[in-house]
Amino acid sequence: MEQVVTEELGVRISKAFADFEATPLAAASLGQVHRATLRDGRTVAVKVQRPGIREQIAEDLDAFTEIAQLLDRHAEAGRLYQFEKMVDEFRKTLLRELDYRQEAENLQRFGDRLARYPQLVVPRPVWSVSGKRVLTMDLVRGKKVTDITGLQRTEQPLGELAEALLRAYLDQAFVHGEIHAD
């Protein structure tokens, strides 16, 4: 993780951040997220891509392509569904996800669009300490809507939040033509 951050930002972690927690807050297949503090005292989340993940994914996708080509040539389902084209589309989508600058742009765009809903929070990217394999953004503390229990729903006034969430999704889908599922 330290090597990826240093390579991507061009400076040591200690130069980019006042504090950086080595233990991740969360981990997924492509990377992990660390809590850090910027030099100005702001607490942030730093998403760091796993070393070598791009090469591993490329190998896996190459294997899927070979299987898809075989199916397309020798199976009726392959000729009908054209699996190689599906794998190619999947490749494009997945490789775009490996560029955290794209994710930062999405955060920025959706944050701007959803600014009229103060109940909803979109973390803002910190461009100066972000790159292709490192994404630094606001650390958002709170509770996911899906984690609110049935009892909490009966005890808390959630009508305004539910309305804001619904309106935001409708705006995303029908005004802007894209939805951010997070």
N, C-alpha and C positions, 0 to 999 in steps of 0.2 A: 504494500500500500504506500509506504513512504517513498519508494522508488518511483512509482507511477506519479505521485503528486509532484515530486521534485522534477522529474522529466517534463511533465506537462506544464508546470508553472514556470520552470526555469530558475527556481530558487528553492532553498531548503524550506521545509515546513516551518521551522522556527523563524524564518524571515517573513513568510506570508501570513502567519497566524501568531497571535499572542499565546494561544493555548490550543492544543489539538489532542483529543482523546484517542488513544490507540485502540481501545476496545470499541467496536462498532455498536451503534444503536440498533442497527438492523442490517440484514444481509439478504441478498437474493442471488439469482443465477448469474447476472451480469456484473454485479458489484456490491459494495457495502457502503453504509452511511455512517459518518463519524460526526460527533459534536465538536465544534471548534469555536474559538473566539477570535474575531478580527482584531487588528491592532487598535481600532477605534473603540473596542469594548463590546461590539455587537456580537451576539451569539448566533451562530449559523450551523447549518447542516452541510456537510461536505460528502458528496456522493463520489466514490472512487471506483473506477472500473477495475475488474480483476485483471491482473497481468496475464497476457497471452490469450484472453478470451476471444479476441477477434480471430486469431489463427485457429482456435479450437472450433469456433462456429463455422468458419470457412471450410474446415475439414468435414464437419458434420453435414453441411449443406452440399458439398461435393458428393458425399456418399448418397444423400437423398436424390441428387440429380441423376446419378448413375441408376439408381433403382427406378426412378420415374421414367427415364429413357427406356429402360428395359420393359417396363409395363406398357409404355406408349407403343412400343414396337410389337409386343407379343401378346397383349391382352386386349380383349374387346373393351373392357372398362378404361384402359389407358387411351385407346383411340377415341373413345367417347368423351372422357373427362380431361384429356391432355394434362397429365400430372406434371410433366416437365414445366409447363407454363405456370402451374400453381406454385411449384418450388421456386421458380424464378421470381414471382411476385413476393413470396415469403422472404426470399433472400434480400430483395430490395428493402422491404419493410424492416427486417431485422438489422441490416447493416446501417440503416438510418438511425435506429435506436442506439447503436453503438457510438454515435456522435452526440455527446452530451450538449454540444452547442445547439443542436436542434431542439433538445429538450428545454434548454434555457430560453430559446426563442419562443417556444410554446408557452412556457410559464409567463413570460413577459406579455405575450399576446392575450392569453386568457386572463391574466391579472388585470390588464387594461380593460378588457371587455366586461369583466365581472366587478369592476370597481364600484358600480352603482348598487351593489348588494353588500352592504357593510357586514352582514352576518356571515358571509362566506369569505374565506381567506385563501388566497393563492400565494405561495411563497415567491418572493422576488429573487431573481438570480443576482449574484454579485459577479459581474462580468470580469472585474480585475483579477479575480482568483478562480476563474473557470477556464475550461478548455475542452478539447475533444474527449478526454478521458476523465476529467474532473469537473464536477458541477457544484459550485458553492451557492447556497440559497438561504433565505431566511429560515430559521428553525421555528417551526410552528408548534406551539404547545396547545393541547386541547384533546378533544375526544372525537373520534370518528362518529358520524351519524349512526352507522351500523352497530356501534358499541353501546348505544343508549338502550337500556333494558326496558321491558314493558312497564315495570313499576315506575321507573324514572319518567317515562313518557306520560304517565298519568299524573305525576306530581309536578312536572315542569311545564311552563307555557312554551310549547314548541311550535305553535301555529305560525308565527312570523317566520321562523326558521324554515319550516316546511314550505311555506309560500315562496320564500326567497329561493329555495333550492329548486322548486318546480319552475318558477319563472326563469331562473338562470339556465336550466336545461332547455326550456322552450326557446329562449333567446339563442342559445348555442346552436340548436338544431335548425330553427326556422329563420333566424335573422342572419347568423354567421355561417351556417352550413357545415359546422364541425362540432364534435362533442369531445370534451376532455373527461374521461371516465374516472379520474382520481378525484 
